[in-house]
Amino acid sequence: MNTYSDLDTPERILLGPGPSMVHPRVLHALSHPLIGHLDPKFINLMKEVQDLLRFVFQTQNEMTLPISGTGSASMESTLANLIEPGDSVLICINGYFGERLVDMAGRYGATVYRLDKPWGEAILPEEVEAALNKQPVKLVAIVHAETSTGVLTPIDSLAEIVHKYGALLLIDCVTSLGGVPVKIDEWDIDIAYSGSQKCLGCPPGLGPITVGERARQAMHARKTKVANWYLDLTMLEHYWGDERTYHHTAPISMNFAIREALRLVLEEGLQERFSRHTAISALLWEGLEDLGLKLIVPLEYRLPTLTTVAVPEGVNEVEVRQRLLNEYNIEISGGLGAFKGKAWRIGLMGYSCSRQNVTLLLAALEMLLKK
């Protein structure tokens, strides 16, 4: 019979596209004694988590909650609830996760229109308007911070264009929420989703979403049931609403963790947190360029929380990543899709975003590239 030793996981320096490192206070929150999902203390905690999520989303939306699942679950929940078979949607694609939106939307019976840009480029508001001029749609979906490319797409003026054409605006802010400004109310965003494991500094397992009034009305005006029972927001709104109607057994410990992670965001302050991510990423960019490395995304659209670096000619990108992990305990990631084998992805998110981590990574890269 096999025997199994105690877990022995190393304390990695996580500088990839996620998960990011987790503050000791968040790890401690995970170790709190379990309580029931209908315990009055947990029901009160649910309200606190919702209030803290509204703070970080910068919204007053009543329907703001963490989906019990990863960021991909929160992504799917938004599409599942807004799309009925035959609905037309416009999906903006400049990386891997735009393609995932296309895949999911098609599975729910949508007629999908694509707005494609090369990987590493941003999608501009006038390009969205030109696409809407050609084809009316119910929904426009766009990735705010594309994790596969390190592009930050400007969306502050996009909702006005989308609403002019009678559509709803959905944004993916998985790699932006808690690291760069996401102003749901000010930008008039209809629905947005994220994940717990990136700039929020929590383990993977929850997918924060926020739903504005237009999107909420569209959900309730459906002619067909949501095809995904587990992610049906018209049911989840009662579970997370004042009624607390039973829907599923929430991941209790993960909600302990995200409450503490969000409390850390509150204590630091949003503007201070954004400034930290901007300053530390600038330090990384300067150091990478000093090493002779090329940054793929132009500065104007470069995402502070995730940087893509072109692999120099003649360098084995996999070997460099393996040696970073084995010799320096640092994790970075390779490219996806069109960037596979051509790029490294370096994340500076949440608790991982620190001067000491950047200094160590740059020193390690310098040693490895010399060899």
C-alpha positions as CSV (number, residue, x, y, z in Angstrom):
1,M,0.0,0.0,0.0
2,N,1.3,3.5,-0.9
3,T,2.1,5.9,1.9
4,Y,1.8,9.6,1.5
5,S,4.0,12.1,3.4
6,D,2.9,15.5,4.7
7,L,2.5,18.3,2.1
8,D,5.8,20.0,1.5
9,T,5.1,22.9,-0.8
10,P,7.9,25.5,-1.3
11,E,7.2,29.1,-0.7
12,R,7.6,30.3,-4.3
13,I,8.0,33.9,-5.5
14,L,5.0,33.9,-7.8
15,L,5.7,36.4,-10.6
16,G,3.6,34.8,-13.3
17,P,0.1,35.7,-14.6
18,G,-1.5,34.2,-11.5
19,P,-2.0,33.1,-8.9
20,S,-0.1,35.8,-7.2
21,M,1.4,35.5,-3.7
22,V,-0.9,35.6,-0.7
23,H,-0.4,37.8,2.4
24,P,0.1,35.9,5.6
25,R,-3.0,37.5,7.0
26,V,-5.0,35.9,4.2
27,L,-3.4,32.5,4.8
28,H,-4.3,32.9,8.5
29,A,-7.9,33.7,7.6
30,L,-8.1,30.4,5.7
31,S,-7.2,28.5,8.9
32,H,-10.1,29.9,10.9
33,P,-12.5,27.2,12.2
34,L,-15.2,26.2,9.8
35,I,-18.8,27.4,10.4
36,G,-21.9,26.5,8.5
37,H,-23.1,28.4,5.4
38,L,-26.3,29.3,7.2
39,D,-24.6,30.3,10.4
40,P,-25.5,33.9,11.4
41,K,-21.8,34.8,11.5
42,F,-21.3,33.6,8.0
43,I,-24.4,35.4,6.7
44,N,-23.0,38.6,8.2
45,L,-19.7,37.9,6.6
46,M,-21.4,37.6,3.2
47,K,-22.6,41.2,3.5
48,E,-19.2,42.4,4.5
49,V,-17.6,40.6,1.4
50,Q,-20.2,42.3,-0.8
51,D,-19.6,45.7,0.7
52,L,-15.8,45.3,0.2
53,L,-16.3,44.1,-3.4
54,R,-18.4,47.2,-4.1
55,F,-15.5,49.3,-2.8
56,V,-12.9,47.7,-5.1
57,F,-15.2,47.7,-8.1
58,Q,-16.1,51.4,-7.3
59,T,-19.8,50.7,-7.6
60,Q,-23.1,50.9,-5.7
61,N,-24.5,47.9,-7.7
62,E,-26.7,45.8,-5.4
63,M,-25.8,42.7,-7.3
64,T,-22.2,42.5,-6.5
65,L,-21.0,39.1,-5.2
66,P,-18.3,36.4,-5.5
67,I,-19.2,33.5,-7.7
68,S,-18.3,30.2,-6.1
69,G,-15.7,29.2,-8.7
70,T,-12.6,30.6,-10.4
71,G,-12.4,33.6,-12.8
72,S,-13.5,31.4,-15.6
73,A,-16.7,30.6,-13.7
74,S,-17.5,34.3,-13.3
75,M,-16.7,34.8,-17.0
76,E,-19.2,32.1,-17.9
77,S,-21.8,33.4,-15.5
78,T,-22.0,36.8,-17.2
79,L,-22.4,35.2,-20.7
80,A,-24.8,32.5,-19.6
81,N,-27.2,35.0,-18.0
82,L,-27.2,37.6,-20.8
83,I,-27.2,35.4,-23.9
84,E,-30.3,33.5,-25.2
85,P,-30.1,31.4,-28.3
86,G,-29.9,33.6,-31.4
87,D,-28.8,36.7,-29.6
88,S,-26.1,38.7,-31.4
89,V,-23.0,39.6,-29.6
90,L,-19.8,41.5,-30.5
91,I,-16.6,40.2,-28.9
92,C,-13.4,42.2,-29.0
93,I,-10.4,39.9,-29.4
94,N,-6.8,40.9,-29.0
95,G,-5.6,37.9,-27.0
96,Y,-6.3,34.5,-25.6
97,F,-9.2,35.4,-23.3
98,G,-11.1,37.2,-26.0
99,E,-11.1,33.9,-27.8
100,R,-12.4,32.2,-24.7
101,L,-15.3,34.6,-24.6
102,V,-16.1,33.6,-28.2
103,D,-16.0,29.9,-27.3
104,M,-18.4,30.4,-24.3
105,A,-20.8,32.7,-26.1
106,G,-21.1,30.2,-29.0
107,R,-21.9,27.4,-26.6
108,Y,-24.9,29.4,-25.3
109,G,-26.3,29.8,-28.8
110,A,-25.1,33.4,-29.6
111,T,-24.5,34.7,-33.1
112,V,-20.9,36.0,-32.5
113,Y,-19.4,38.9,-34.4
114,R,-15.7,39.4,-33.9
115,L,-13.6,42.5,-33.7
116,D,-10.0,41.3,-34.0
117,K,-6.8,43.1,-33.4
118,P,-3.3,41.7,-33.5
119,W,-2.0,40.3,-30.2
120,G,-0.2,43.1,-28.3
121,E,-2.4,45.9,-29.6
122,A,-5.3,47.6,-27.9
123,I,-8.8,47.8,-29.2
124,L,-9.9,51.5,-29.6
125,P,-13.4,52.9,-29.0
126,E,-13.7,54.2,-32.6
127,E,-13.1,50.6,-33.8
128,V,-15.9,49.3,-31.6
129,E,-18.2,52.0,-32.9
130,A,-17.3,51.1,-36.5
131,A,-18.2,47.5,-35.8
132,L,-21.5,48.4,-34.2
133,N,-22.3,50.6,-37.2
134,K,-22.2,47.5,-39.3
135,Q,-24.1,45.2,-37.1
136,P,-26.6,45.8,-34.2
137,V,-26.0,43.5,-31.2
138,K,-27.3,42.8,-27.7
139,L,-24.0,42.7,-26.0
140,V,-20.4,43.9,-26.4
141,A,-17.7,42.0,-24.5
142,I,-14.1,43.3,-24.1
143,V,-11.1,42.3,-22.0
144,H,-9.9,45.3,-20.0
145,A,-6.6,43.8,-19.1
146,E,-5.5,40.9,-21.5
147,T,-3.5,38.5,-19.4
148,S,-2.0,36.8,-22.5
149,T,-0.5,40.0,-23.9
150,G,-0.2,42.6,-21.2
151,V,-2.4,45.1,-23.0
152,L,-4.6,47.5,-21.0
153,T,-7.4,48.5,-23.3
154,P,-9.0,52.0,-22.7
155,I,-12.6,51.6,-21.8
156,D,-13.5,54.7,-19.8
157,S,-15.4,56.2,-22.8
158,L,-16.6,52.9,-24.3
159,A,-20.0,52.5,-22.6
160,E,-21.4,55.7,-24.1
161,I,-20.7,54.3,-27.6
162,V,-22.1,50.9,-26.8
163,H,-25.3,52.3,-25.2
164,K,-25.8,54.6,-28.1
165,Y,-26.3,51.5,-30.2
166,G,-28.6,49.9,-27.7
167,A,-26.2,47.2,-26.4
168,L,-24.9,46.2,-23.0
169,L,-21.2,46.4,-22.2
170,L,-19.4,43.5,-20.5
171,I,-15.8,43.8,-19.3
172,D,-13.3,41.2,-18.2
173,C,-11.2,42.8,-15.4
174,V,-9.6,39.6,-14.1
175,T,-6.1,41.1,-14.2
176,S,-7.0,44.7,-13.5
177,L,-9.3,44.7,-10.5
178,G,-7.4,45.9,-7.5
179,G,-4.3,46.7,-9.5
180,V,-5.4,49.5,-11.8
181,P,-8.5,51.7,-11.8
182,V,-11.8,49.9,-12.5
183,K,-14.6,52.5,-12.2
184,I,-17.8,50.6,-12.8
185,D,-20.2,53.4,-12.0
186,E,-18.2,56.3,-13.4
187,W,-17.6,54.4,-16.6
188,D,-21.2,53.2,-16.7
189,I,-20.2,49.5,-17.2
190,D,-23.2,47.1,-17.3
191,I,-21.6,43.9,-16.0
192,A,-18.0,42.9,-15.1
193,Y,-16.2,39.9,-13.7
194,S,-12.9,39.1,-12.1
195,G,-11.0,36.5,-10.2
196,S,-9.7,36.3,-6.6
197,Q,-6.1,35.2,-7.3
198,K,-4.5,38.1,-9.1
199,C,-4.4,41.7,-7.9
200,L,-6.7,41.0,-5.0
201,G,-4.1,38.7,-3.5
202,C,-6.3,35.8,-2.6
203,P,-6.1,32.1,-3.6
204,P,-8.0,31.0,-6.7
205,G,-11.5,29.8,-6.1
206,L,-13.8,32.8,-6.2
207,G,-15.0,35.0,-9.1
208,P,-16.2,38.5,-8.2
209,I,-18.9,40.0,-10.4
210,T,-20.9,43.1,-10.4
211,V,-24.2,43.7,-12.4
212,G,-25.7,47.1,-13.2
213,E,-29.4,47.8,-13.5
214,R,-29.5,47.5,-17.3
215,A,-27.9,44.1,-17.3
216,R,-30.1,43.0,-14.4
217,Q,-33.3,44.0,-16.2
218,A,-32.0,42.1,-19.3
219,M,-31.5,39.0,-17.2
220,H,-35.1,39.2,-15.8
221,A,-36.5,39.8,-19.2
222,R,-35.3,36.5,-20.6
223,K,-37.7,34.3,-22.5
224,T,-35.8,31.2,-21.6
225,K,-34.2,29.8,-18.5
226,V,-30.5,30.3,-18.0
227,A,-28.9,27.2,-19.4
228,N,-26.4,26.9,-16.6
229,W,-28.2,26.2,-13.3
230,Y,-25.2,26.7,-11.0
231,L,-24.4,30.1,-12.5
232,D,-27.9,31.4,-12.8
233,L,-27.7,34.9,-11.3
234,T,-31.4,35.2,-10.9
235,M,-31.1,32.4,-8.4
236,L,-27.8,33.6,-6.9
237,E,-29.2,37.1,-6.3
238,H,-31.6,35.6,-3.8
239,Y,-28.8,33.6,-2.1
240,W,-26.7,36.7,-1.8
241,G,-29.7,39.0,-1.2
242,D,-31.6,39.8,1.9
243,E,-33.5,36.5,1.7
244,R,-30.3,34.3,1.8
245,T,-32.4,31.6,0.0
246,Y,-30.4,28.4,-0.1
247,H,-28.7,27.7,-3.5
248,H,-25.5,25.9,-2.8
249,T,-23.0,25.4,0.0
250,A,-20.6,28.3,-0.4
251,P,-16.8,27.7,0.0
252,I,-16.7,29.0,3.6
253,S,-12.9,29.3,4.0
254,M,-12.5,31.0,0.6
255,N,-14.9,33.7,1.7
256,F,-12.9,34.1,4.9
257,A,-9.8,34.6,2.7
258,I,-11.3,37.1,0.3
259,R,-12.8,39.1,3.1
260,E,-9.2,39.5,4.5
261,A,-7.7,40.1,1.1
262,L,-10.2,42.9,0.4
263,R,-9.7,44.3,3.9
264,L,-6.0,44.7,3.0
265,V,-7.0,46.6,-0.1
266,L,-9.2,48.9,2.0
267,E,-6.4,49.5,4.5
268,E,-3.9,50.3,1.7
269,G,-6.4,52.5,-0.2
270,L,-7.2,52.2,-3.8
271,Q,-5.2,55.1,-5.1
272,E,-2.2,54.1,-3.0
273,R,-2.5,50.5,-4.3
274,F,-2.7,51.7,-8.0
275,S,0.3,53.9,-7.4
276,R,2.3,51.0,-6.0
277,H,1.6,48.8,-9.0
278,T,2.5,51.7,-11.4
279,A,5.8,52.5,-9.6
280,I,7.0,48.9,-9.2
281,S,6.1,48.0,-12.8
282,A,8.1,51.0,-14.0
283,L,11.0,49.7,-12.0
284,L,10.7,46.3,-13.7
285,W,10.4,47.9,-17.2
286,E,13.5,50.0,-16.7
287,G,15.4,47.0,-15.4
288,L,14.4,44.7,-18.3
289,E,15.3,47.3,-20.9
290,D,18.7,47.8,-19.1
291,L,19.2,44.1,-19.7
292,G,18.6,44.6,-23.4
293,L,15.2,43.0,-23.4
294,K,12.3,44.3,-25.5
295,L,8.9,44.9,-24.0
296,I,6.2,43.9,-26.5
297,V,3.4,46.3,-25.6
298,P,3.9,50.1,-26.3
299,L,4.0,52.2,-23.1
300,E,0.7,53.9,-23.8
301,Y,-1.3,50.5,-23.5
302,R,1.1,48.6,-21.3
303,L,-0.6,46.9,-18.3
304,P,1.3,47.5,-15.0
305,T,0.2,44.2,-13.5
306,L,1.3,41.9,-16.3
307,T,4.3,42.5,-18.6
308,T,5.1,40.6,-21.8
309,V,8.8,40.4,-22.7
310,A,10.1,39.3,-26.1
311,V,12.4,36.2,-25.8
312,P,15.8,37.1,-27.3
313,E,16.9,35.3,-30.4
314,G,18.8,32.1,-29.6
315,V,17.5,31.9,-26.0
316,N,15.6,28.8,-24.9
317,E,12.7,30.5,-23.1
318,V,11.6,27.2,-21.3
319,E,15.1,26.6,-20.0
320,V,15.3,30.1,-18.5
321,R,11.9,29.7,-16.8
322,Q,12.9,26.3,-15.4
323,R,16.2,27.6,-14.1
324,L,14.4,30.6,-12.5
325,L,12.2,28.2,-10.7
326,N,14.8,25.6,-9.7
327,E,17.7,27.9,-8.9
328,Y,16.0,31.1,-7.6
329,N,12.5,29.9,-6.6
330,I,10.9,32.4,-9.0
331,E,7.9,31.6,-11.2
332,I,7.3,33.4,-14.4
333,S,5.3,32.1,-17.4
334,G,5.7,31.6,-21.1
335,G,3.4,32.9,-23.8
336,L,0.0,31.6,-24.9
337,G,-1.4,31.3,-28.4
338,A,0.4,33.6,-30.8
339,F,3.0,34.4,-28.2
340,K,3.8,30.7,-27.4
341,G,7.6,30.3,-27.3
342,K,8.1,34.0,-28.1
343,A,7.4,35.8,-24.8
344,W,7.7,35.6,-21.1
345,R,4.9,36.9,-18.9
346,I,5.8,38.6,-15.7
347,G,3.1,39.4,-13.2
348,L,3.3,42.1,-10.5
349,M,0.0,41.7,-8.7
350,G,-1.2,42.4,-5.2
351,Y,1.2,41.0,-2.6
352,S,3.7,39.9,-5.3
353,C,4.1,43.5,-6.4
354,S,7.1,44.6,-4.4
355,R,10.5,46.2,-5.0
356,Q,12.4,43.3,-3.5
357,N,10.7,40.8,-5.9
358,V,11.6,43.0,-8.9
359,T,15.2,43.4,-7.7
360,L,15.6,39.6,-7.2
361,L,14.1,38.8,-10.6
362,L,16.2,41.2,-12.5
363,A,19.4,40.0,-10.8
364,A,18.5,36.3,-11.6
365,L,17.6,37.1,-15.2
366,E,20.9,38.9,-15.7
367,M,22.8,35.9,-14.4
368,L,20.9,33.4,-16.5
369,L,21.1,35.4,-19.7
370,K,24.8,35.9,-19.3
371,K,25.2,32.1,-19.2
